[in-house]
Amino acid sequence: MESAWQRLESMHKWIVENGDKRTDPWLLVYSPVPIICIFLCYLGVIWIGPKLMKNMEPVNLKGLLIVYNFSMVGLSVYMFHEFLVTSWLANYSYLCQPVDYSTSPLGMRMANVCWWFFFSKVIELSDTVFFILRKKNSQLTFLHVYHHGTMIFNWWAGVKYVAGGQSFFIGLLNTFVHIWMYSYYGLAALGPHLQKYLWWKRYLTSLQLVQFILLTVHTGYNLFTECEFPDSMNAVVFAYCVSLIILFSNFYYQSYIKRKSKKS
């Protein structure tokens, strides 16, 4: 009878041997161990960070936040362009698109932008660190930690097994949303004199909700039609988007509807 450690080793062997051979050599892709370590460090920072900052003054990160947020805008623009242009050149179907596992220029270009999208999710863990250093602990909500922590695993699996195909639709929508989201944060970091021009924050949440609804409908459609994209991936994305619709809807209600009614 196999021990728990032997079963774990067998599972790890299956994971590393059954991935996309094109992306295996890329940073953080071959094995799940590095991304698990990053996630555990992330949880450790969330646990110990506020304790270390408790008796300290908030750190002034204005310059860093401006550079970081507008850099993320630039990265999001690049990825949106690549998802859009590559899918257009490859004549991708917006309803059902199998993964092109070939080493053709377009296949590799799509796989590459999927990796950049995954790597951007790792970079976005910095958002949480900035909250802690600035003592914005009220923003360390379950929604924030759940969304950031799970996205790195979702897109690690995406790059490891399905770097292309139907995955491009998720990246296309998400990078479009993030262009506006990080633009908002970048402008907010410039100073309070711009607050009067940032009235559109609630519409960012609406845009995120529309994104998740579209992805839920899209993956749900592919679950019940003949599509060569793996049903397991579609099922995971479907369930994940449903969870985000619930969480973001609650956030929208608490932040904009309930708060407004209290003020009234």
C-alpha positions in Angstrom: 0.0 0.0 0.0 1.3 3.4 -1.0 2.2 5.9 1.7 0.8 9.5 1.5 4.3 10.7 0.5 4.4 8.1 -2.4 1.0 9.1 -3.6 2.1 12.7 -3.5 5.2 11.8 -5.5 3.1 9.9 -8.1 0.8 12.9 -8.4 3.7 15.3 -8.9 5.2 13.0 -11.5 1.9 12.9 -13.4 1.6 16.7 -13.2 5.1 17.5 -14.6 5.0 14.8 -17.3 1.6 15.6 -18.8 2.0 19.3 -19.4 2.6 21.3 -22.6 6.2 20.5 -23.6 6.6 23.9 -25.2 6.0 25.8 -21.9 7.8 23.4 -19.6 11.2 25.2 -19.8 9.6 28.6 -19.0 10.0 30.2 -15.6 7.7 28.8 -12.8 5.9 26.4 -15.2 7.4 22.9 -15.1 6.5 22.0 -11.5 3.7 23.3 -9.2 6.2 23.4 -6.3 7.5 27.0 -6.9 4.0 28.4 -7.3 2.9 26.6 -4.1 5.9 28.1 -2.3 5.0 31.6 -3.6 1.4 31.1 -2.4 2.5 29.9 1.1 4.8 33.0 1.4 1.9 35.2 0.3 -0.3 33.8 3.1 2.7 34.2 5.5 3.0 37.9 4.6 -0.7 38.4 5.1 -0.5 36.8 8.5 2.7 38.4 9.8 2.7 41.7 7.9 -0.1 43.5 9.8 1.5 42.3 13.1 4.9 43.8 12.2 3.3 47.0 11.0 1.1 47.4 14.0 3.4 49.8 15.9 4.9 51.4 12.8 3.9 54.4 10.7 2.4 53.7 7.3 5.1 53.6 4.6 4.9 56.3 2.0 4.9 54.5 -1.4 3.5 57.2 -3.6 6.4 57.1 -6.1 6.5 53.3 -6.2 2.7 53.1 -6.6 2.7 55.5 -9.5 5.5 53.5 -11.3 3.9 50.1 -10.4 0.4 50.9 -11.5 1.3 52.6 -14.8 3.7 49.8 -15.5 0.8 47.3 -15.0 -1.2 49.5 -17.4 1.6 49.1 -20.0 1.8 45.3 -19.5 -2.0 45.0 -19.7 -2.0 47.0 -23.0 0.7 44.7 -24.4 -1.1 41.5 -23.4 -4.5 42.7 -24.6 -2.9 43.6 -28.0 -1.2 40.2 -28.2 -4.4 38.2 -27.3 -6.4 40.2 -29.8 -3.9 40.3 -32.7 -2.8 36.7 -32.3 -6.3 35.3 -32.1 -7.3 37.4 -35.1 -4.3 36.3 -37.2 -4.9 32.7 -36.3 -8.6 33.0 -37.2 -9.7 31.8 -33.7 -13.3 31.0 -33.0 -14.8 33.0 -30.2 -17.2 30.1 -29.5 -14.8 27.2 -29.4 -11.1 27.1 -30.0 -8.9 24.0 -29.4 -5.3 24.6 -28.2 -2.6 24.8 -30.9 0.2 22.7 -29.4 2.4 23.2 -32.4 5.6 25.2 -32.5 4.3 27.4 -35.3 5.0 31.1 -34.9 1.4 31.9 -34.0 1.1 28.9 -31.7 4.2 29.9 -29.8 3.1 33.6 -29.8 -0.2 32.7 -28.1 1.6 30.4 -25.6 4.0 33.2 -24.8 1.4 35.8 -24.1 -0.4 33.2 -21.9 2.8 32.9 -19.8 3.1 36.7 -19.5 -0.5 36.8 -18.3 0.3 34.1 -15.7 3.4 36.0 -14.6 1.4 39.2 -14.3 -0.8 37.4 -11.8 2.3 36.6 -9.7 3.3 40.3 -9.9 -0.1 41.4 -8.8 0.5 39.7 -5.4 2.4 43.0 -4.7 -1.0 44.7 -4.4 -1.4 43.0 -1.1 2.1 43.9 0.2 1.4 47.5 -0.6 -1.8 47.4 1.4 0.0 46.0 4.4 2.9 48.5 4.2 0.5 51.4 3.9 -1.6 49.9 6.8 -4.7 49.7 4.6 -5.7 46.5 6.3 -9.4 47.0 5.7 -8.7 46.2 2.1 -7.3 42.8 2.9 -10.7 41.2 2.5 -11.5 37.6 1.7 -12.4 38.7 -1.8 -9.0 40.3 -2.3 -7.0 37.4 -0.9 -9.1 34.7 -2.6 -9.0 36.4 -6.0 -5.2 37.1 -6.0 -4.3 33.8 -4.4 -6.3 31.5 -6.7 -5.5 33.3 -9.9 -1.9 32.3 -9.8 -2.9 28.6 -9.7 -5.6 29.0 -12.3 -3.2 30.5 -14.8 -0.3 28.3 -13.8 -2.5 25.4 -14.9 -3.5 27.4 -18.0 0.1 27.8 -19.1 1.1 24.3 -18.1 -1.7 22.5 -20.0 -3.7 24.8 -22.3 -1.5 27.7 -23.3 -3.7 29.0 -26.1 -7.0 28.0 -27.6 -10.0 29.0 -25.6 -7.8 30.5 -22.9 -7.2 33.6 -25.0 -10.8 34.7 -24.4 -10.3 34.9 -20.6 -7.0 36.8 -21.1 -8.5 39.2 -23.6 -11.4 40.2 -21.3 -9.2 40.4 -18.2 -6.4 42.4 -19.7 -9.0 44.9 -21.0 -10.5 45.3 -17.5 -7.0 45.6 -16.0 -6.1 48.5 -18.3 -8.8 50.5 -16.7 -8.3 49.2 -13.2 -4.6 50.0 -13.0 -5.2 53.3 -14.8 -7.6 54.2 -11.9 -5.1 53.1 -9.2 -2.3 55.0 -11.0 -4.3 58.2 -11.2 -5.4 57.8 -7.6 -1.7 57.4 -6.5 -0.9 60.8 -8.1 -2.7 62.6 -5.2 -6.0 63.7 -3.8 -6.3 66.6 -6.3 -7.4 64.0 -8.9 -10.2 62.4 -6.7 -12.9 64.5 -8.3 -12.0 62.9 -11.6 -12.2 59.4 -10.3 -16.0 59.1 -9.9 -16.0 56.0 -12.1 -14.7 53.5 -9.5 -18.0 51.8 -9.0 -18.2 51.2 -12.8 -14.9 49.2 -12.6 -16.7 46.8 -10.3 -19.5 46.6 -12.8 -17.1 46.0 -15.6 -15.5 43.2 -13.6 -18.9 41.6 -13.0 -19.8 41.8 -16.7 -16.4 40.1 -17.4 -17.2 37.2 -15.1 -20.8 36.8 -16.4 -19.5 36.7 -20.0 -16.9 34.1 -19.0 -19.5 32.0 -17.2 -21.8 32.0 -20.2 -18.9 31.3 -22.5 -17.5 28.3 -20.6 -21.0 27.0 -19.8 -21.8 27.0 -23.5 -18.6 25.0 -24.2 -19.4 22.5 -21.5 -22.6 21.5 -23.2 -21.4 21.6 -26.9 -18.9 19.6 -28.8 -15.6 21.5 -28.3 -12.1 20.0 -28.3 -11.0 22.3 -25.5 -10.8 20.2 -22.2 -14.1 20.1 -20.4 -12.1 19.9 -17.1 -10.7 23.3 -17.7 -14.0 24.7 -18.8 -15.6 23.3 -15.6 -13.0 24.9 -13.4 -13.3 28.3 -15.0 -17.1 28.0 -14.9 -17.1 27.2 -11.1 -14.5 29.9 -10.4 -16.4 32.6 -12.3 -19.6 31.7 -10.4 -17.7 32.2 -7.1 -16.4 35.6 -8.3 -19.8 36.7 -9.4 -21.1 36.0 -5.9 -18.2 37.7 -4.2 -18.0 40.8 -6.4 -21.8 41.2 -6.3 -21.7 41.2 -2.5 -18.8 43.7 -2.7 -20.8 45.9 -5.0 -23.9 45.7 -2.8 -22.0 46.5 0.4 -19.9 49.3 -1.1 -22.3 51.1 -3.3 -25.9 50.2 -2.5 -26.0 49.5 1.2 -23.6 52.4 2.0 -25.7 54.8 -0.1 -28.9 53.7 1.6 -27.2 54.3 5.0 -26.1 57.8 4.0 -29.7 58.5 2.9 
